[in-house]
Structures are given as C-alpha cells and as structure tokens.
C-alpha cells in the first residue's frame, strides 16, 4: 500500500478498504461519478486528506479521500470513454473503418449491453453531429445484425447486447417467441422471425415447434369461437 495512504489508515481517516480502492485512482486515472459523470484524477493532496478530480463541468474538484473511494469508479484504459478522451482521432477512424468494433467497445464498457440512446449519448457531440449520428447508426445497425455477434431487440428502448458464444440469432428469435405469453407479443416475435428468415439454416426443422404452436392456438380459438 502507498505509504501516505497507510498513514491515513493508521490515523483513522481512511479505512483499509478505501485505501485499496484509492490505489486504483492514482493521478491520471479516468473515473466515473454517478452525478458528475466522467472525469480524470488530477492529483492527490493527502496532507489535506483529499484527491482532486477534473470533471467536464467541475475542473479541479476536491473530494475527501473516503468519499472518493466510495463514489468513484476507476476506468481501465480500454474503456470507451478513456479511449475517446485520450485518442479521439482513433475513435473517429474506428467509427468509419469498423463500426461493429466501436459498438462492441461501448457495450463492453457498459457491462455488455446498452440502448440506442445510451450509445448515441457517448458519440454525439465529439464523434458525430446529430445528423451524422443518425446516418451512421442506420448503416451500423444493419452491419450489427449481419455480423451475428449482437442481439438487436425489436424495441428501441430495449438494450443491444453482445451475443454469447454458441448462441445464434435464430436461437434468440425462437426463444423470444417461446417467452411470449400474449398474442400481441407472439405476433411481434413472429414478425421478427419472418424478417430474419435467412438466419435459419434448417427452417423446416427449427421452426416446426413454432408452427405447431400456432396451429394448436388456432385450433383452440376455433373451438372457443366456432
């Protein structure tokens, strides 16, 4: 442990757990705060029991060490926001050359999933203008679907996710239909299957249970409403 942090622990000004967390927040480290968002540790001022953070809207903002340890999340260098802050040009180039890789980096930085709105919030302003974003996203969304590596929801408000290994889009479409409990949900799921019919390598075999389900439902409805 850092010598100065150890002194604060021994003086009762900092818990040992907080000291361990602060070691991950050395000067130069990028971090996140729930209220103030993205920032970078500017310096430690341990004589005053403080560390200083540069947030976008709060430059040189001092924080008590215990509070900082409990409320700041350190970001790895490969985190999207850290990459964007250190090398915006490469991020813009990645957006042009390999948009799927860019989206993957954003999703990985958000625990594997993010809504379209969240992705846009991280790109609009410094990577794209609003108009550029809309054009880019329409093209990129098609590329994500075609890659098979991402789960693209029917609803815009639902998150896009990195698809797990061994799980195909066809598997997800079938699972979505099977989870549907109401006719409207089943219709939406069925429409997605029809739109993505090319994802089924053996449609007759893969879709037979769904066809049987639809036929059984139709037969029951016929009995109820002859």
N, C-alpha and C positions, 0 to 999 in steps of 0.2 A: 504493500500500500504506500501511496505517496506520503512522504514524511510530514508535510504540512497538514494533510488530511488526518493523519494519525494523531497529530497534536489536538485537532478539533474534536476528535472522538474521545481522547483522554480527558479533554476539558469539559466533556458533556454537552458540547454544542452541536454535535452531529452523531447520529447513530452509525454503527459499523456498516449496516446495510446501505445507508445513504452514501457513505464514503465509497463503497464499492461501485455504486451507481455513478457517482461523480467522476470516478476514474474513466468512465466511458464518455464523459463530457469534457474532455480536455479542450483547451483553446484551439479553434479551427474546426471543431466538430459541428456538423449540422444537426439540428434537432427540431422537434415539433412540440408545440404547446396547444392545448385544447382551445384556448381563447385567442392567443396571438398568432397562432399558426407557425409557419416555417421561419427558422432563424439559424444563427450561427454563433457559437460561443466565441466571444471576443477576447475575454481574459478572465483569469481567476484573481480575486482580490481577497485572499484568505485571511489577511490581517483584519479585514472588516467582516469576515465570515460571509463573503459574497462572491458570486460569479456574475459576469456581465455578458448580456446577450444582445446581438444585433437582430432585431425582428424587422420585417419590412416597414411596419408602422411605428416601431419603437426602437430606435437606434440607441445603443449603449444603455440598455435597460438592466439595472442591477436586480439581483434576486438573492435572497438568503439561501445559503447552501442546502439546507434541509428541504426547503420548499422546491428548489430547483431539482434536487434529486428525486423528489416525489412526483413532480409535474412535467418534467421534460423527458421526451423520448429521443434517445440518440439515434441518428440515422447512419446506416452504412454508406460507404462511398458509392456503391452501386444503386442506391435508392434513386428513383427517378428525379425527385426534387433536388437531391445533391448533385446529380449529373447535370441537370439543367442549370443550376447555379454556377457550376464550375466550367462547363463547356457547352454553352447554348448552341454554338455553331454545329457541333457534332449531333446534337439532338435534332436540329432542323434538317440536317443531312439524313439522319436516320428516318425521319418522317417522310422524306422524299424517296429514299432508296429501299427501305424495309419497314413499312408502316406496321406490319404484324409484330415485328420485334419491338417496336416502340410501345405498342399497346400491351404486349406481354410484360415489358418492364414496368409499366404503370400498374398493371394488375398485380404483379408480384410485390410491388411497393404498397399495395392496399390489401394484403392478405389473400391474394388470389382472385379477387372479384371487385368490380366497380360498375356503376351505372354509366350510361352515356353522358349524363350530366356531369358526373364526377370527372370523367376523362376530359371532357371539354373544359372544365374549370382549371385543369392543370396545363392546358395547351393554349387556350385563348388569351391573347394579350401579349405574350412574349414569343410564342412559337408561331401562332396564326392570328390573323384578324378574324372577326366573327364570320365574315363571308368565306374566307379561305378555309376555316374550320368546317363549315357546312359542306363544302365541295369535297374536301379531303375525307371527311367522315363517311360520306355516301360511298365513295370508292373503297375506302378501307374496310367498311363493314362487309362488303361483298368479298373482299380478299380474306377476311377472317373466317367467313362461312366456308369459302372454298378450301381453306387450309385444313379444315377438320380439327384443328388444335384448340378451338374455342367453342364454348357453348353460348350461342346467341339467343336470348329469350324473345318471345313474341311481343311482350310488353316492354316499352321503352323504359318504364320505371323499374323493371327488374334488372339485376346485375348481370353483366357479361362475366363469364368465368373461364379460367383455363381448364380445359377438359383433362380429366385424369387419364393416365396411361391405360390403354386397353379398352377405353370407353369410346365408342363411335357415336357420331351424330345420330345414326339410325337407332342405336340403343337408347339414346336420350329421348328421341321422339316417341318411341314406343312406351318408354317409362312415363312420359308426360301424359300420354293417352290413358294409360292404366291408372294413373293417380287421379285423373279427372272423375269427379263424383256427380256432376250435374251435366245435363245435356249441352248447355252452352259451352261449358269447359271442354267437353268432348268434341264439339264442333270445331272449336279453336284449335285443339290438338290435331284433329283430323286434317284441317286446312294446312297446318304446318307440315304434316306428313306428305300431303299432295304436292305442296310447293317444293319439298326437298326429296321427291321420289327418287332422284338419281343417287341418293346416298345409300339406297338399299341394294346390296349386291345380289341377294336372293329374295326379291319382293314376295313371291308366291309363298315361300316358307316363312319369312319374317313377319308378314302381315296377316297370315292366316288366323292367328288368335284374335286380332282386331276385327277382321271381317266376321268371324264367328260371334264376337261380342255384339257387333252392330246388328247382325241377323237375329240374335236372341232378343235384343232390346226391341227390335221392330216387331217380332212375333208377340212379345208380351204386350206391347202397346196395341196391337191388333185385337188381342183378346179383351183388353180393357176398354178399347174404343172401336168396336167392330163397325 
